Amino acid sequence: MKKIGIVGIGMLGNAVALHLLDLGFQVTVYNRTKEKIIQLKEKGAKIATSPKEVATNSELVIIIVRDANAVKEISFESNGIVEGKHSGLIVADMSTIDPSESKQISEKFLKNNISKLDIPVMGGPNVAISGDLVMMVSGNKESFEQCKNVFEKIANKIFFLGNEGTAHAIKLAMNLQITMLALALSEGIMLVEKTNVEPKKFLEILNSTYFKTGMSENKAFKMIEGNYDATFTLSNLKKDITTMTSTAKSLGIDLPMIRKAEEIYENAINEGLGDYDYTGIIEYIKKINNF
C-alpha cells in the first residue's frame, strides 16, 4: 500500500501524516478545521474537501477523530467515507471509542463491503513523528496483513488481538493506567512539598524502585516545573475516562476509582485546565489545597 488517507488532523493525525509523507507515501487528508492542514499541504499532502474524496483517493483510510459520534459522521453521513468506496478499500480507526460502538461501526462498514480495523495506539505526537507508537489491532486478519506494511511504519510494536472491539477495550484499560498514574504522581508531589521535601528527591527515590514508570521518569519532572505543554490534553483524557465509565456500566461492572477520577478531571476542566497536558491535573490538586 502506498496511497494512505487520514481523516482527522489533530496533534496525533498531523504527526502520523508527516511521518508517512517523509517515508514517501502518497497521503490525502481531510479536516474540518482547515488551519490544521496547512503544514501538511506544504509537505506535499493532497488536501481533500470531504471524507468521501479521501476514500476515493486511498487504499487505506485512517480515522483519528474525537469520539464514536465523529467516526459515524465522517464515515456514513453525506460525503462520508462509504460514498467513496472502491474495491480493496480498508478503513482503520485510530480513535479511542467504546468497544461495543466499534463493533457496530465495523458491521455497518461491512454492509457497505468495506473492511474496518481497530488500530488505537499508545504514544503521543512526539513518538508518532518517528514511527515509534505502540499499536493494538483488532478486526479481520486478512485485512490486517494487507495493511501491515503501513502499520509497521507507524508503530514499532504491533499487537494483533482478534475480533472487532478488542483493541479499543485494551486502549481504554491503558488510558485508565495513565489517569491513575497522573493522579498518583500529583498527590505524591503535593504530599512531599507540604512536608518541605524537595519533590525531585521523591522522584529520584521512586525511580530507583520497582514502582517507577515512564511518566515518573519523564513527565513528572515537568509537572514539578509547571510545564504542561500538551501532547494529550486533559480534556481529551476526560473524554476517554467518560468512555471508560460508560463501557464499565454497559458491561455490568463497577470501577470505583475511575468513577472518582472522572469527577476530579471534570472539576479540573471547570477550573480552566482542559487545554493543559493531562499531567496538568496537578494544578487542580494544588488549587483544592490552596497551594
Secondary structure as the mmCIF struct_conf table of DSSP 4:
data_model
#
loop_
_struct_conf.conf_type_id
_struct_conf.id
_struct_conf.beg_label_comp_id
_struct_conf.beg_label_asym_id
_struct_conf.beg_label_seq_id
_struct_conf.end_label_comp_id
_struct_conf.end_label_asym_id
_struct_conf.end_label_seq_id
STRN STRN1 LYS A 3 VAL A 7
BEND BEND1 GLY A 10 GLY A 10
HELX_RH_AL_P HELX_RH_AL_P1 MET A 11 ASP A 22
TURN_TY1_P TURN_TY1_P1 LEU A 23 GLY A 24
STRN STRN2 GLN A 26 TYR A 30
BEND BEND2 ARG A 32 THR A 33
HELX_RH_3T_P HELX_RH_3T_P1 LYS A 34 ILE A 37
HELX_RH_AL_P HELX_RH_AL_P2 ILE A 38 GLU A 42
TURN_TY1_P TURN_TY1_P2 LYS A 43 GLY A 44
HELX_LH_PP_P HELX_LH_PP_P1 ALA A 45 ALA A 45
STRN STRN3 LYS A 46 ILE A 47
HELX_LH_PP_P HELX_LH_PP_P2 ALA A 48 ALA A 48
BEND BEND3 THR A 49 SER A 50
HELX_RH_AL_P HELX_RH_AL_P3 PRO A 51 THR A 56
TURN_TY1_P TURN_TY1_P3 ASN A 57 ASN A 57
BEND BEND4 GLU A 59 GLU A 59
STRN STRN4 LEU A 60 ILE A 63
BEND BEND5 ARG A 66 ASP A 67
HELX_RH_AL_P HELX_RH_AL_P4 ALA A 68 PHE A 76
BEND BEND6 GLU A 77 GLU A 77
TURN_TY1_P TURN_TY1_P4 SER A 78 ASN A 79
HELX_RH_3T_P HELX_RH_3T_P2 ILE A 81 GLY A 84
TURN_TY1_P TURN_TY1_P5 SER A 87 GLY A 88
STRN STRN5 ILE A 90 ASP A 93
BEND BEND7 SER A 95 SER A 95
HELX_RH_AL_P HELX_RH_AL_P5 PRO A 99 LYS A 111
TURN_TY1_P TURN_TY1_P6 ASN A 112 ASN A 113
STRN STRN6 SER A 115 ASP A 118
STRN STRN7 VAL A 121 MET A 122
BEND BEND8 GLY A 123 GLY A 123
HELX_RH_AL_P HELX_RH_AL_P6 PRO A 125 ALA A 128
TURN_TY1_P TURN_TY1_P7 ILE A 129 GLY A 131
STRN STRN8 LEU A 133 VAL A 137
STRN STRN9 SER A 138 SER A 138
BEND BEND9 GLY A 139 GLY A 139
HELX_RH_AL_P HELX_RH_AL_P7 LYS A 141 ILE A 154
STRN STRN10 ALA A 155 PHE A 160
BEND BEND10 ASN A 163 ASN A 163
TURN_TY1_P TURN_TY1_P8 GLU A 164 GLY A 165
HELX_RH_AL_P HELX_RH_AL_P8 THR A 166 LYS A 194
TURN_TY1_P TURN_TY1_P9 THR A 195 ASN A 196
HELX_RH_AL_P HELX_RH_AL_P9 PRO A 199 LEU A 206
TURN_TY1_P TURN_TY1_P10 ASN A 207 SER A 208
BEND BEND11 THR A 209 THR A 209
TURN_TY1_P TURN_TY1_P11 TYR A 210 PHE A 211
HELX_RH_AL_P HELX_RH_AL_P10 GLY A 214 GLU A 217
TURN_TY1_P TURN_TY1_P12 ASN A 218 ASN A 218
HELX_RH_AL_P HELX_RH_AL_P11 LYS A 219 GLU A 225
TURN_TY1_P TURN_TY1_P13 GLY A 226 GLY A 226
BEND BEND12 THR A 231 PHE A 232
STRN STRN11 THR A 233 THR A 233
HELX_RH_AL_P HELX_RH_AL_P12 LEU A 234 LEU A 251
TURN_TY1_P TURN_TY1_P14 GLY A 252 GLY A 252
HELX_RH_AL_P HELX_RH_AL_P13 PRO A 256 ASN A 270
TURN_TY1_P TURN_TY1_P15 GLU A 271 GLY A 272
TURN_TY1_P TURN_TY1_P16 GLY A 274 ASP A 275
BEND BEND13 TYR A 276 TYR A 276
STRN STRN12 ASP A 277 ASP A 277
HELX_RH_3T_P HELX_RH_3T_P3 TYR A 278 GLY A 280
HELX_RH_AL_P HELX_RH_AL_P14 ILE A 281 ILE A 288
TURN_TY1_P TURN_TY1_P17 ASN A 289 ASN A 290
#
